[in-house]
Amino acid sequence: MATAPYNYSYIFKYIIIGELDVHLNVVMADCPHTIGVEFGTRIIEVSGQKIKLQIWDTAGQERFRAVTRSYYRGAAGALMVYDITRRSTYNHLSSWLTDARNLTNPNTVIILIGNKADLEAQRDVTYEEAKQFAEENGLLFLEASAKTGENVEDAFLEAAKKIYQNIQDGSLDLNAAESGVQHKPSAPQGGRLTSEPQPQREGCGC
């Protein structure tokens, strides 16, 4: 997308959580899993506002769980992913949700995503039961396919819409460090914006 580096109004921090190998392949996949976390960015638009997403994919690696838990703090959105063809990944959702509830702020938007929706013939978790789990726990829900791209963009967009709504109605305090949202100041004339912190792993300098 050919936009200026500062051509967005907000930065939202997202985390992707779930069992190993069920995450959505939306961040840089060529980084070795040295610390169990991958980082990527993308820009979306909500209500005419361009929003930059900082996406931290914890990849569900149990041996890094103590490390990856630190990434929950200050997350505006959490994408909790399971594999519709592997019931074991669905059965562990309660544990992931407990971590998310305990380690994020009360206004963090959590969306449940059933990945591999393209493998309908191998389905092991019904849409209806996952939807009921989401409703019982106050989560957004959709099924998606990282392979075909179906609903992947929608997953990020639906979470962002809810976060933006929370900003507009005042339930999300942008001055709170743990909000996971930064309001992007305008770039100075003739200069580059330098106020945005740059994660060390951006660009896969690993």
N, C-alpha and C positions, 0 to 999 in steps of 0.2 A: 504494500500500500504506500503510495508516494505522498506521504504527509510529512510536514516538518516535525522535527523531534519533539517540539513543545506544543503541537497542535492537538491537545486534548485537555479536558477540564479536570478530570479526576484520575487518581491511581487507586485501583482496588487490588488488595492482596488476596489471592486465592490459594488454597491448598487442596491437593488431591490425595485422598486417603483410601485405603482398602487393602485387600490381600495382594501379595506379589503377583505381578503379571496380569492383573485385571484392570490396571489404570488405563485411562484414555491416552493414546499416543499423540499428545498435542504439544509436548515440550521437546526440547532438543534430545534426541535419542542416542546421539553419538558420544555422550559423556559416560565414562565408566562409573559404576556405582561405588565411588570411593567413600562417600559419606551417606549413601542411601537417599540422596535428594537430587533431583534435576530441576533446572530453572528455565523458564521461557516467558516470553511476553507476547501479547497480541492486543490490537486495538479494536474495540467494538463501538457501536453507537446506541445510545439509549435516550429517547425523547429529545433527539437533536443534539445531544451532548456526546462528544467523543470521550471514551474512557479507556485508559491503558490498564490492562490486566497484568499483574505480576503473578505468575503461576509457579507454585512450588509443588512438585510431584514427589511425595515421600515414598512412592513405589511399594509400600507395605513390607519393607524388609525388616523382619523381626529383630535381627541382630543390631539394627540401627535405631530401634524404636525409641531408646532414651534420647538419642540425638534428634530424631525427626520430631519428637514431641515439642521441642523448642520452637519449631516452625508454626505450630498451631497459634501461638500467641500473636495477637495483632492481625488475625485473619478476618477479612470482611466476609469472605465466602468459603465454604468447604464443600467440595464435590466428593461424595462418599460412593465409591464404585464397587460393584460386585459383578460376577460373571453369571449370566442367566443360565449357562450350561453347567455350572459347578455349584451345587447346593452348599458345599462347605464354605464357599466365599460369602454366601448369603447368611448362613448361620452365624458367622462371626461379626455381622453388622452391629449387633448390640454392643460389642466390645469397642468397636471403632466409634460408635456414637457416644458412648460413655466418655472416651478420651476427648472427643470433639466438644462435648458439653462442658467438661471439666476444665479444658485448657484454652478454650476460646472465650470471647466475651458474650454476654447474653443476647446481643443483637446479631451475632454471626449468622448469616443465612446458610443453611445446610440443604443441599439438594442430593437426593438419592438417585443414582444412575445405574441402570441395568445394562452393562456392556455386552457386546456380541449379539445384538438383536438380529443380526443377519443369519444367525445359526438357529433359526426357529425349530428345525427338525431335531436339534439336540437339546432343546430347552429342558431345564431341570427345575426352574423356578417360574411359577406362573406370574403373569402381569398383575393379576388381581391380588395375590397375596402380598406382593411387594408394594403395591399401591396402598393396601390396607396398613402395612407396617409404616409407610410414610405418613399416612393420615393420622395414625395413632400417636406418632412422634412429632407431628407438626413440621414435616419435611416436604419440600418440593419433590416431585418425582417424574422421571421419564426414562424410557429405554433408548439406547443409542448403539451405534456401531462405529468403533474406531477404524475398522477396516474399510467400510464404505463411506464413512463420514456422516451417516444419518444421525441427525439430532445432536451431533457434537457441538456445533455452533450454538444450537438452542440451549444446551446445558449451561454454557457460559452466559448466554444472553438472559435467560430466565432468572438466574441468580443475580445478575447485575441489575435487572429491572427491580427486583425486590430490595436490593441494597440502596438503589437510587431512591426508591419510594420511602425507605427509612430515613434517608437524608432529608427528603422534601418534607416529611411530616414531623421532623425534629426528634425522632426516636433514636437516631444515631448521632452522637456528639463527635463532630470532626476534630474537636480540640483534645479528645481523649486519645492518648498514645495507642491504646489497644483497639481503636475503632477499625483499623485496617484500611482506612481511606485517607488519602491525601488530596487536598484541593490544590491543583496545579497552578502556581502563579504564572503570570504572563512573562514571556521571555523579554529580557532587556533589549532595547533597540540596538541593533548592530552587534549584539553579543550573544553568547550561548547561555542557556539556563544551566546553573550549576547546583541548584538547591536539591535536586533529586539524588538520594543516595543510590549508588550503583552496587548491586550484589557482586561479590567477588567472583562468583562462578558464571556470570553472564558472559556469553560468547564462548562458553566451554573452555575457559582457560585453565583446564584441569590437567 
